[in-house]
Amino acid sequence: MERNEEYNPNLLILIMTIGTFGILSTELGVIGILPQIAQYFNIGINYAGLFVSSFSITIAISSLFIPLIFSKYDIKKVFSLVLSIFVICSFVSALYKNFYIAILCRIIPALFYPAYISLSLTVAAEIVPEEKATESVSRVMMGVSAGSIIGVPITTFMATVLGFKSAMLWFAVVNLIALIATLIFFPNLPGNPTSYGTQISNAKTRLFLVSCLGVFVLLTGICTSYSYMSQFLQTITHIIDLNLSITLFLFGIASLFGNWAAGKLLVSKPNQTVITYPFITAILFILLFYYCNKVIPTVLLMIVWGFLDGLVNNIIQYWIVSAAPDAPEFANGIFISVLNIAITIGTSIGGFIIVSYGTVYIFIGSLVISLLSLIFLALRVRINPDYTK
């Protein structure tokens, strides 16, 4: 894709940021309402967890091929199709109180999710000068951060105050706004004619494999506790209702600052930023383990965690895509796949820990797994120590 002076890159980035916010809100907003989902459908919390895991598993699989398939088509048409599917499925979930229909309405949009996220990250890097690509991507990633974090407290508030249906309608409305903006303001942009085989060949390197493994282990560790954030805040810290929404909102605001900081750090000191991250999160998990039964320390630690969460969204995308710069659509697809496999496995590990040992021990699980990622992160640096782009 070539830069074109006829369109405003800042406007396109804003629209894609709104789109990623809506889509990520739909994906991860349910994390904050798993107890409400269980109550609404009269099911166990483990079955409510399928709202998270079914979405993540579907994305993990479809991310391997959907971005490559859709990358050759007009970007505006692809974005409009994906957002339309999200709007329709969210409305259906609000209208029908049926657990199986609700799960189906999670799986269908998840199939097309990678097309929007992967292509938006690729487009963001290609519509600006090369020296601004990392910063441009970080701006779209701000939509990812806002969707995954700010979307959680908004969804939690809607479900707590107005009920499950209102939360589903919130998903529909925010995606509808992105769809309308895309239809009106987004120009027709040609896709990437590069063949599937060429992109895959460009990514078949030791550097790419090690980068993916490092990101996978790190994210699995984080998601072991992240997926049950609402659970531990309610059951251990006893932060509930409006206070829960406020706490998660503070988490989200902090993540936006982390997202901004990541754009700067990954340009100036990429390797140091990535290698240092697991150590900092390890300290955070230790502090949460000891202080999660105290409200004020926990809220302060949640703000720190929010900042770190904003960092990690950019770190994982950068770490994978920079290992295969000649295959951006494929690399972004793998990034999404690794992210969602890690969410699924981390959620499963966290659930096992909660059932077997208690909620508070999810932080020990996160601590151990996150530190294990250093093996692969350090190996990546050793393979390519001078990489600074």
C-alpha positions in Angstrom: 0.0 0.0 0.0 1.4 3.4 -1.0 0.9 6.6 0.8 -1.6 8.9 -0.8 -1.8 12.6 -0.2 -5.6 12.6 -1.0 -6.5 11.1 2.4 -5.7 12.3 5.9 -3.6 9.6 7.8 -4.6 11.1 11.2 -8.3 10.7 10.3 -7.8 7.1 9.2 -5.9 6.2 12.3 -8.6 7.8 14.5 -11.3 5.7 12.7 -9.3 2.5 13.1 -8.7 3.3 16.7 -12.4 3.6 17.3 -12.9 0.4 15.4 -10.4 -1.5 17.5 -11.9 0.0 20.6 -15.3 -1.4 19.7 -14.1 -4.8 18.7 -11.8 -5.2 21.7 -14.6 -4.0 24.0 -16.8 -6.8 22.6 -14.0 -9.4 23.1 -12.8 -8.6 26.5 -15.6 -6.5 28.1 -17.2 -9.8 29.2 -14.3 -10.4 31.5 -15.8 -7.9 34.0 -19.2 -9.5 33.9 -18.6 -13.3 34.2 -20.5 -13.4 37.5 -23.5 -11.6 35.9 -23.4 -13.9 32.9 -23.5 -16.9 35.2 -26.5 -15.5 37.0 -28.3 -14.4 33.8 -28.1 -17.8 32.2 -28.2 -19.7 35.5 -24.9 -21.5 34.8 -21.7 -22.0 36.7 -18.8 -19.5 36.5 -16.8 -22.1 34.5 -19.4 -22.1 31.8 -19.6 -18.4 31.8 -15.9 -18.4 31.1 -16.8 -19.9 27.7 -17.8 -16.3 26.7 -14.0 -15.5 26.9 -12.4 -18.8 25.9 -14.7 -19.6 22.9 -14.0 -16.1 21.4 -10.2 -16.5 22.1 -10.0 -20.0 20.6 -11.8 -19.0 17.5 -9.5 -16.0 17.0 -6.4 -18.1 17.7 -7.4 -20.4 14.8 -8.8 -17.9 12.3 -5.8 -15.5 12.8 -3.6 -18.0 11.0 -5.4 -17.6 7.7 -8.1 -14.9 7.8 -5.7 -11.9 7.6 -3.9 -13.4 4.6 -7.2 -14.1 2.8 -8.7 -10.6 3.4 -5.4 -8.7 2.9 -5.8 -8.6 -0.9 -9.3 -7.0 -0.8 -10.3 -3.3 -0.5 -9.6 -2.3 3.1 -12.8 -0.2 3.4 -15.0 -3.1 2.3 -13.2 -5.5 4.7 -13.6 -3.2 7.7 -17.3 -2.5 6.9 -18.0 -6.3 6.7 -16.3 -7.1 10.0 -18.0 -4.2 11.9 -21.4 -5.1 10.5 -21.0 -8.7 11.7 -20.1 -7.4 15.2 -23.1 -5.1 15.3 -25.6 -7.8 14.2 -24.3 -10.5 16.6 -24.3 -8.1 19.5 -28.0 -7.1 18.8 -28.9 -10.8 18.6 -27.3 -11.6 21.9 -29.3 -8.8 23.5 -32.6 -10.0 22.0 -32.5 -13.7 22.8 -31.9 -15.2 26.2 -30.4 -18.5 25.1 -26.9 -19.6 26.2 -26.1 -21.5 23.0 -27.2 -18.6 20.7 -25.1 -16.2 22.9 -22.0 -18.5 22.5 -22.7 -18.7 18.7 -22.8 -14.9 18.6 -19.4 -14.9 20.2 -17.9 -17.4 17.8 -19.1 -15.8 14.5 -17.6 -12.3 14.9 -14.5 -13.9 16.4 -13.9 -15.6 13.0 -13.6 -12.2 11.3 -12.0 -10.3 14.1 -8.4 -10.9 12.9 -9.2 -9.3 9.5 -9.9 -6.0 11.2 -7.2 -5.9 13.8 -4.4 -7.3 11.7 -5.1 -5.0 8.7 -5.6 -1.9 10.8 -2.2 -2.4 12.4 -0.7 -3.0 8.9 -2.4 0.0 7.4 -1.4 2.3 10.3 2.3 1.5 9.6 2.0 2.0 5.8 0.0 5.3 5.5 2.7 7.3 7.3 6.4 7.9 6.7 8.6 5.0 7.8 10.1 6.8 10.8 6.6 7.4 12.2 5.3 3.8 11.7 5.9 2.6 15.3 4.2 5.7 16.7 1.3 5.3 14.3 0.8 1.7 15.2 0.9 2.6 18.9 -2.0 5.0 18.3 -4.1 2.2 16.9 -3.0 0.0 19.7 -4.4 2.7 22.0 -7.8 1.5 20.7 -6.8 -2.0 21.7 -5.8 -0.9 25.2 -8.9 1.2 25.6 -11.1 -1.6 24.3 -9.6 -4.3 26.5 -9.4 -2.1 29.6 -11.8 0.9 29.5 -14.3 -1.4 27.8 -14.3 -3.7 30.8 -15.4 -1.1 33.4 -18.0 0.3 31.0 -19.4 -3.1 30.3 -19.3 -4.0 34.0 -21.2 -0.8 34.9 -23.8 -1.5 32.2 -24.3 -5.1 33.3 -24.3 -4.3 37.0 -26.7 -1.4 36.8 -28.9 -2.2 33.8 -28.4 -5.9 33.2 -26.8 -8.3 30.7 -28.8 -7.1 27.7 -27.7 -3.5 28.2 -24.1 -4.7 28.0 -24.7 -6.4 24.7 -26.4 -3.3 23.4 -23.4 -1.3 24.4 -21.2 -3.6 22.2 -23.6 -3.1 19.3 -23.7 0.7 19.6 -20.0 1.3 19.8 -19.3 -1.0 16.8 -22.1 0.8 14.9 -20.4 4.1 15.5 -17.2 2.7 14.1 -19.1 1.2 11.1 -20.8 4.6 10.3 -17.5 6.4 10.5 -15.9 3.9 8.2 -18.6 4.1 5.6 -18.6 7.9 5.5 -15.0 8.9 6.0 -12.7 5.9 5.2 -11.4 5.9 1.6 -11.1 2.9 -0.7 -7.6 1.5 -0.2 -6.2 -1.4 -2.3 -5.2 -4.6 -0.6 -1.7 -6.2 -0.6 -1.2 -8.4 -3.7 1.7 -10.3 -2.1 0.9 -14.1 -2.2 0.2 -16.1 0.9 3.2 -18.3 0.3 5.6 -15.4 0.0 4.6 -13.9 3.3 4.8 -17.2 5.1 8.2 -17.8 3.7 9.4 -14.4 4.9 8.4 -15.3 8.4 9.9 -18.8 8.6 13.0 -17.8 10.6 14.4 -18.7 14.0 14.1 -15.1 15.1 10.3 -15.1 14.4 9.7 -18.4 16.2 11.6 -17.4 19.3 9.8 -14.1 19.3 6.5 -15.8 19.2 7.4 -18.2 22.0 8.6 -15.4 24.3 5.4 -13.4 23.8 3.2 -16.5 24.3 4.8 -17.4 27.6 4.7 -13.8 28.9 1.1 -13.3 27.9 0.0 -16.7 29.4 1.5 -15.7 32.7 -0.2 -12.3 32.7 -3.6 -13.7 31.6 -3.5 -16.3 34.4 -4.5 -13.5 36.7 -5.8 -10.8 34.3 -8.7 -12.9 33.2 -9.9 -13.1 36.8 -9.4 -9.5 37.6 -13.0 -8.8 38.4 -13.2 -12.1 40.4 -10.4 -11.3 42.8 -11.4 -7.6 43.2 -14.9 -8.7 44.2 -14.1 -11.8 46.3 -10.8 -11.0 47.9 -10.6 -7.2 48.0 -14.4 -6.8 48.3 -14.5 -4.0 45.7 -18.0 -4.3 44.2 -20.6 -2.5 42.1 -19.8 1.1 41.3 -16.4 0.9 43.1 -15.5 -2.0 40.9 -16.3 0.0 37.8 -14.3 2.9 39.1 -11.3 0.7 39.9 -11.3 -0.8 36.4 -11.7 2.6 34.9 -8.6 3.8 36.7 -6.9 0.7 35.4 -7.9 1.7 31.9 -6.8 5.3 32.1 -3.4 4.1 33.3 -3.1 1.7 30.4 -3.5 4.6 27.9 -0.5 6.3 29.5 1.3 3.0 29.3 0.4 2.8 25.6 1.8 6.2 25.0 5.0 5.4 26.9 5.4 2.2 24.9 5.5 4.1 21.6 8.4 6.1 22.9 10.3 3.3 24.6 10.1 0.9 21.8 11.7 3.5 19.4 14.5 4.4 21.7 15.3 1.3 23.8 13.3 -1.7 22.5 15.4 -4.6 23.8 15.8 -3.1 27.3 12.1 -2.3 27.5 11.1 -5.9 26.7 13.7 -7.6 28.9 12.9 -5.4 31.9 9.1 -6.0 31.6 8.8 -9.5 33.2 10.9 -8.4 36.2 8.6 -5.4 36.9 5.4 -7.5 36.5 6.9 -10.1 38.9 7.3 -7.5 41.6 3.7 -6.3 40.9 2.3 -9.9 41.3 4.2 -10.3 44.6 2.7 -7.1 45.9 -0.8 -8.0 44.8 -0.5 -11.4 46.5 0.3 -9.8 49.8 -1.9 -6.7 49.7 -5.0 -7.8 47.6 -7.1 -8.0 50.8 -6.5 -4.3 51.4 -8.5 -1.8 49.3 -6.3 1.2 49.0 -3.0 -0.6 48.2 -4.9 -2.8 45.8 -6.4 0.1 43.9 -2.9 1.8 43.7 -1.4 -1.5 42.4 -4.2 -1.8 39.9 -3.3 1.6 38.5 0.3 0.4 38.1 -0.9 -2.8 36.5 -3.0 -0.7 34.1 0.1 1.2 33.0 2.0 -2.0 32.5 -0.9 -3.5 30.6 -0.7 -0.6 28.2 3.0 -1.3 27.7 2.6 -5.0 27.0 -0.1 -4.6 24.2 2.5 -2.7 22.2 5.5 -4.9 23.3 4.0 -8.1 22.0 2.9 -6.6 18.7 6.3 -5.0 18.1 8.2 -8.1 19.2 6.5 -10.3 16.7 6.0 -8.0 13.7 9.6 -6.6 13.9 10.8 -10.2 13.5 9.1 -10.5 10.1 9.1 -7.0 8.6 8.5 -8.3 5.1 5.3 -10.2 6.0 3.2 -7.6 8.0 -0.3 -9.1 7.5 0.9 -12.6 8.4 3.0 -11.4 11.3 0.0 -9.4 12.7 -2.2 -12.4 12.3 0.3 -14.5 14.2 0.4 -11.8 16.9 -3.4 -12.0 17.3 -3.3 -15.8 17.3 -0.6 -16.0 20.0 -2.4 -13.4 22.0 -5.6 -15.3 22.1 -4.0 -18.7 22.6 -2.3 -17.2 25.6 -5.6 -15.7 26.9 -7.3 -19.2 26.6 -4.5 -21.1 28.3 -3.9 -18.4 30.9 -7.6 -18.3 31.7 -7.6 -22.1 32.0 -4.6 -22.2 34.3 -6.1 -19.4 36.4 -9.4 -21.3 36.7 -7.6 -24.4 37.8 -5.6 -22.4 40.4 -8.7 -20.8 41.8 -10.6 -24.1 42.1 -7.6 -26.0 43.5 -5.8 -23.4 45.8 -7.9 -20.2 46.0 -8.2 -17.0 44.0 -5.3 -15.2 45.6 -2.8 -17.8 44.2 -3.4 -16.8 40.6 -0.7 -14.1 41.3 1.8 -16.8 42.1 1.0 -18.6 38.8 1.4 -15.4 36.9 4.7 -14.7 38.6 6.2 -18.0 37.8 5.0 -18.2 34.1 5.9 -14.6 33.3 9.5 -15.1 34.5 9.8 -18.2 32.4 9.3 -15.9 29.3 12.7 -14.4 30.0 14.3 -17.5 28.5 12.9 -16.8 25.0 13.0 -13.0 25.3 16.7 -13.1 26.1 17.3 -15.6 23.3 15.7 -13.2 20.8 18.0 -10.4 21.9 21.0 -12.8 21.6 20.0 -13.8 18.1 19.6 -10.2 17.0 21.2 -7.9 19.7 21.5 -4.9 17.4 17.9 -4.6 16.3 16.7 -1.1 17.0 14.0 -0.5 14.4 
